[in-house]
Amino acid sequence: MVALAGAGILCFVFAEPIYNFLLSPLVREAQFERGDADFRLIYTGPLEVFFAQLKLSLFSGLFLAFPFIAWQLYAFVAPGLYKNERGAFLPFLVAAPLLFTIGALFVYFIMLPLVSRFALSFQQMGGEGIAAIESQIRVSEYLSLVMALMLAFGLSFQLPVIVSLLGKADLVSSDTLKSGRKYAVVGILAFAAFFTPPDIISQVMLAVPVAILYEISIWCVVLIERARDREEEERNAAQ
């Protein structure tokens, strides 16, 4: 809690530059790609910007403090584990925040430009008999979109870690994962439809990486099973 509170306060101090950083894909698309030099966001409530910055600081603080929180949880349970079990958990402790970061970076550099382009494509210039349609994006709405996408992709990218842990505990096998591919695809599509905006681009951009991660997860379990088989063969040979 101390780490989370400290990280949250630090991020609140720098909430404005963090928000401007997250805003840059949308601004870049509007100004440089579409020539909208006067692009702006709006807020409709007196404290909307303040609460948006507060929400952003909590989200960013959790992101920064997560490695420390994960390490503290590991340190809490480690004394009850055998030495080989402690060593087995360390790679997952490193992989989890790393994969979440990769998912967030995927959103920032790939998803946000595509979503911004899609959102701004509905604008049109007014003219004779034509009504102008212009974008008036609220500060809180854009932040909620970014946070939802980063959370969805960050959690989705944990799939190899979760499946590998299940394989390590012998709760799932590679054969089960292979035979369940068709059900996994349906689940991935449903997950993408639920956790992304209602446009096909966002859903496909989430579903494709998760499907690839599912295949990677299968190979991770295969490697775990091979290592387990080698250990059993060595034990049998020693006896």
Secondary structure, DSSP 4 states (H G I P E B T S, - for coil): -HHHHHHHHHHHHTHHHHHHHHHHHHHHIIIIIS--TT---B--STTHHHHHHHHHHHHHHHHHHHHHHHHHHHHHHGGGS-HHHHHHHHHHHHHHHHHHHHHHHHIIIIIHHHHHHHHHTT-B--BTTB--B----BHHHHHHHHHHHHHHHHHHTTHHHHHHHHHHTTSS-HHHHHHTHHHHHHHHHHHHHHHS-SSHHHHHHHHHHHHHHHHHHHHHHHHHHHHHHHHHHHHHHH-
